[in-house]
Amino acid sequence: MGQSLYTYRDVSQDIREFFPATLELVLYAAIFNAIGAITLGVLAGRHAGKWPDHITRILSYVSVAVPSFVFAIIFQLLFSYYFSIFPSYGRLSDGIAPPPTITGLITVDSLITGNLNTFVDALKHLILPSLSLALGMMGQEARITRSSIVENSRKDFIVNMESHGISERKIMFKYLLKPSLIPTISVMGLDIAGTLANAFLVETIFNWPGFSKYGVNVMLRKDLNGIVGVVMMVGLTFAVINLIVDIFVAYLDPRIRYSMGGK
C-alpha cells in the first residue's frame, strides 16, 4: 500500500502494528456494552412503567447525551488520579514486557503463552478506555432492547403462554428475549464497527497506540497512502461485522433460517 508520510514505513506494517490495539479495545468495549445494554433493557422491559424502568431511562439518556471522551476524562480523574485503582495510559505498565506477538491482542497472547501477570496488567489498562467506549453505545441499545421487549410482550404468542400459567421468568428468557434482541444486535454491530474508526479521542486521552488515533494523524498530515489503508480496513471491518450480525440474527430468528432453506 505504499509508504506512509506520517511514520515513513509501509502502510501495511502500520496497520499490523496499530490495528490489533484498537481491535482489542473495541472487543472489550463490545463485551461491556452487550452485558450492560441487555441487562438494563431486560430490567426496564420486565418492569415497564415502574421505578427500574425510570432509572434505566435516566441512565440511558445520560449515556446517549454524554460523549465517550467525557466518560474517559471522568474515569481517568476518578480511578487513576484520585483513587489510583487503574492505570491512566498505555497498554502495559512500565517494566512489564509484552508477550510474543501471536494475534497482536496482548490479553489473548498473554493467555496463550501462559503469562498471567501480563494478562492482568493488560486487562487493568483496558478497563477504563473500553468502559468509556461502551457507555457511549450502551444507552441507545438499552432503550432499543426495552422497547422491543415491551412490544413483543403484547403479542399473541406471549399472551397465550401467560394464560397457560407459564412462569414469567421462563417466558422472558426462553421465548421473549430472543426475538427482542434482533434489533439490538443489528444496531450493536454498526456501533462496534463505527467505534473502531471513532475511538481516536479516547485513545488520545489514554495514550492508546491504536488504529483510530493513527487514522486521524494520517488525515491531518494528508498522508494519502495512510488514508487509503485506513479507509480500506474500516470498510472491511464493517463488512465482516455485518456478516457476523446477519449470521447471529439468523440464529435468533428461525423464520430467517427457514426462508433461506436452513434447518
N, C-alpha and C positions, 0 to 999 in steps of 0.2 A: 504493500500500500504506500510505499514511498517513505521519505524521511520527514519527521516532524520538525517544524521550525521552533517548537517550544522546548523539546527535550533533546533535539539533534540525534535522535535514534529512530530506528524503524518504527512506524506506527503499530505494526503487528506486535512488536516487542512491548510497546507501551500498553497495548490492550491486554496482553498476557500478564503484565505486572499490576495494572490498576483495576481491571475488571473483577477479579476474584474478591478484592477487598470490599467493593460496593455490593457484589452479589451476596457475600456473607452477611453484610449489614442488612440488606433488604430481606433476606431469608429469615433472619431472626425477627425483623420488624413484622414480617408476614405472620410468623407464629404468634407473636404477642397480639397482633391485630385480630387474627382469627379467634383466639381464645377470648379476648375482651369483647369484640363485637358480637359474637354469637352468644356469649354469656349474658351480656346486657340486653340483647334483643330478645332472648328467650325469657329473661326475668320480666322485662316490660310487657311482652306479649301475654304471658301467663297471668299477669296482674294488671291488665289494661284498665286505665282509669283510677288506679289506686296509687298509694304513695311510692311503691317501687317504680311504677311507670313514670311518675312525675320526676323522681330523682334521676332516672335514666335519661329522660328527655332533657333535663338541665345539663347533665354531663355531656350528652351528645351535642347540644348546641354549643357548649364551650369548646368541645373538640373540633367542631366544624369551623368555628369563628376564629380560633387562635391558630396561627401558623406553626408549623413544626419547629422552625428555628427559635420561636419564643419558648416553647417547651424545652428545647435544648439548652437555652441560656438559663432558664429557671432550674432545671435539673443540675446543670453544672455548678451553679451557685450553691444550691442546697446540699447536694450529695457529694460534691467534690471539694468545694471551698469551705463550707461551714461544718459539715459532719465528716468529711473525708472517708466516705464509705466506698465510693467507686473512683477509679482514675478519671482524669479530665481530658486526656488526649492520647492519640496514637492507638495502635493495635496491640502492643505489648509494653510492659514496663521496662525501664532501663535495667540491664543486667540479665534479662530473660532472653535466651536465644530462641529464635524461631525454629520450628520443626523443619525437617526436609520437605521441600515443596513436592506435593503429590497432586492435590487438587487446587492448591492456592488458597483454600479456606483454612485458616490457622486452627480453628477448633476441630475441624474434621481431620486435618493432617496430624494434630496432636493426639487424637484418639487412635488413629491408625498406627502411629509409631509408639503408642503407649506412654506418652509424656503427659501425665495428668496435671502436673504443676503448670505447664504451659497452657493446657486447656483451660484450667480455672482462671488463670490470669487473662487469657484472651476473652473468656466469657465475661469477666468483670468489665473489660474495656468495651464490650459490645452492648451491655445492658442499657446504658443511658442514651447513646445515639439511636439504637434500634427502638427503644420506647418512644423517643421523640418523634420518629417517623411513624410509628404505629398509631400514636394518638391523633396524628393528623388525618388518618384514614378511618379510625375506629368509630367516630360519631356517626358519620353518614351510613356506614354499613350496619351499625346497631339499629338505627331508625328503619332501614330497609327491612331488616330481619323482623323487627317488631311489627311493622305494618303488614308484612306478608303473613306472619303468624295470626294476627287478628283477622285478616281477610279469609285465610284458609279455615280458621276455626268455625266460620259461619257456613261452610259448605255442607252439602247434604251428607257426604260420607262421614264427616266428623260428628255431625248431629246424630246420625244413625248409631254410631258407636257409643256416644254418650247415653242415648236412650236405652241401649242394651246393658248399661251398667259397667262398661269397661272403665278401668281406673284412669283418672286424668293423667297420671304420670306415664302410663303405657301409651295412651293416645298421643301425648306430646312427643315422646322420644322415639316411638316406633312408626307412627303414621303421619303426624303433623309436621315434624321438624324437617324431614327430607324434602318435601315439595316447597317448604317455606325458605329453604336455603338456596334455591336455584337463583333467584335474582341477586342475593348477597354474594354468591360465588362469582357470578358474572362481573359484578362491579368490583369485587375484590381483585380479580385477575387484572383488570385495567388499572386499578390503583397501584398494584405491585409493580407492573411494568412501567407506569409513569414515575413511580418513586425512584426507579433505577436511574432515570435521567434528571430528576428534580431534587436530588438529595444534596446538592452542592453546598447549600448554606449550612446544613447540619454537619456535613463533612468538614467544612471550613472551621466551624466552631470547635469541633473536637479534633481538629488537625488530622483528619482521617485520610490516608493516602488512597483515595478511591477514584473510580472511573468518572463519576459525575463531576467531581472537582476538576479532574483532568479535562473533561469536555468543555467546561466553562473557560478554562485557561487557554485552550487552543482556539476557542471562538474569539476571545478578547485579543489574541495575537494574530488573528486572521490566518491561522495555520490551515490551509485548505486540505492537505493530506490528513491531518488530525481530525478535522471536522468530518470528512468523508468516512473515516474509520469509526468515529463515534456514532454518526447517524446510522451507519450500517449495523452496528452492534445493537443499538436501541431498536431499530426496526426488526432485526432478527429476534430480539427478546420478546417484543410484542407478539410476533407470530408464534413463537414457541409457547408462551404463556396462554395465548388464546386457544391453541390446540389442546393444552392440558386442561383448560377450563371446559372446553367442549366435551372432552372425554369424561371429566368428572360430572358434568351436568347430565350426560347420558347415563351415568351410573345412578344418579339420584332420581332421574325421571324415566321410568320404564317405557313410557309412551314413545320417547325418542329412540330407545333401543329397538322397540318393535317396528317403528316406522322405517328403521334402517335395516331391518331383517335380522337383527341380533336376537340373542336368547337371554 
